[in-house]
């Protein structure tokens, strides 16, 4: 009996020690090779669950350009531009993510006004152009802003995953999230979003990844809103990496040029 | 001939290798007077067509408008903008007929005096109410600041409705400009920098008023009080500043401009008997403070406090023939010839506006209420846009003015313009 108990104890201990920590999983995920710059065309399809709505889905075509920096000044710069629908064609968002600055700088260009407007940067929790994605979903969040805990292991979409809970260290617009990170490539397969009442409100599923050269790109992802039943599908139509995007693309000047 | 060939060559070379852009909107609508359901007969922009192409660091852009009037079935096609833009590493250079936008606030921008206004479209948002102006504009961008310089060689006045019985503020007849503008060169400069998470800017503009004003007159006043006034345009210098900053969940945008307007030099008649000139040197200001908030459901609520004030006014008549004579001639009330068109309604107002979308972006609701803080008067505007298909929108809106017992109150005058508007908008 004692031998069995001891064996069980050692198996449990070795199992526990064999598990990587949530922090190390997230860091390993973050260490995956990332492109310096990325240019991507994508289609966003907004699906409604409302019975009153006769337009069950509508779409937006967008272009995203992003550049990562190692100059100690900026973390990244991002430009998002509408291509369709025509009513909002040319409307663009520019984001500068600074090193050591709490808030990003954000500007919005609306062609009808012919004006670049600086907008409130903390609006990251707001829905992005009527979709179920938020502005924050297009931007990277610092890893050290959250604490990570490995809570279990699970299968998602045929992939064996670590399930890691991220809890914000400070009071912010972000609430706890649970990540499904596959064990093979350390890619995020699914994220569950919670509100301040710890109620699950949204699920993001990254259904397809494509490896171009050494970079992985989620080519199809769906954000489901559990509160209203709506969902938004984002499909990558075209992607290019490390083209040497110039710094002047991420300026007010380029924001106005479409 | 050389320039035509040059432009044609650029155009052909550009279109061969360039990326072409064609976009626009088709927007027929009718306005029906609330009082008697009669149709308001004013010209409106039926079609706006953007055509251009981009080639490496160059853009060529045109915006063409088609204006229609139902009663006469007349239409006119006019070029609202046509310019070439060059984007070197340090910034941008634009030359041609173009519309500029300055200022941090929404819709009401005292610092934005580069383009004249088209008063037929004074309630349109953004560039829709402005008239393109031939100019050379250059902007230098740096990480923390930008400097913009604009030079315009030609004077262009506001387009003011006249002889329009359906527009209460229209002039009876086309103003006769007796004193044409001599020095037409206009100059604008703006410096903008980031400050504590926001932006602040300083601007300077020197140019000719967009609205005519009295420059000279002849004695005597006729028995029925009609005076023989001669119109011209004053010269105005504008010093402006605007900023945007964030306070918690609120965004504050503020803008103010100080105008110094003086009568321009004019050609005197040979016979100066009974001829008077006005000596005017007026300093006035216009300002707007805007507070905006966006709710969790993406409803944008904004409040604006708008004001204007005459700070210093020198306004006296002078008789060139006998300068020492003390002239008994009525001093005319001062009317600004430059600045935001809303200043013609009141010199102190509050504007509350809100916009939001619902039914998965199919339904858009926009509402605004302007309250005259000086005298009784308000303007309520509600617009609804329903978009059952992509790029199509059905529009329904109403604008209601409410004045006072004072028949000269602009809000009272505009009551006859209270209307319901219905239209279709197709973007392509």
Interface residues (C-beta under 8 A of the other chain):
Chain A: X46 X48 X50 X52 X53 X54 X55 X58 X59 X84 X85 X86 X87 X89 X103 X105 X110 X112 X113 X114 X115 X117 X118 X119 X120 X121 X122 X123 X126 X127 X130 X230 X248 X251 X252 X253 X254 X257 X258
Chain B: X21 X23 X54 X59 X85 X87 X89 X91 X92 X99 X100 X101 X103 X104 X106 X125 X126 X127 X128 X139 X141 X146 X194 X197 X198 X199 X244 X246 X249 X251 X294 X296 X298 X357 X359 X360 X361 X362 X388 X389 X390 X391 X393 X425 X427 X428
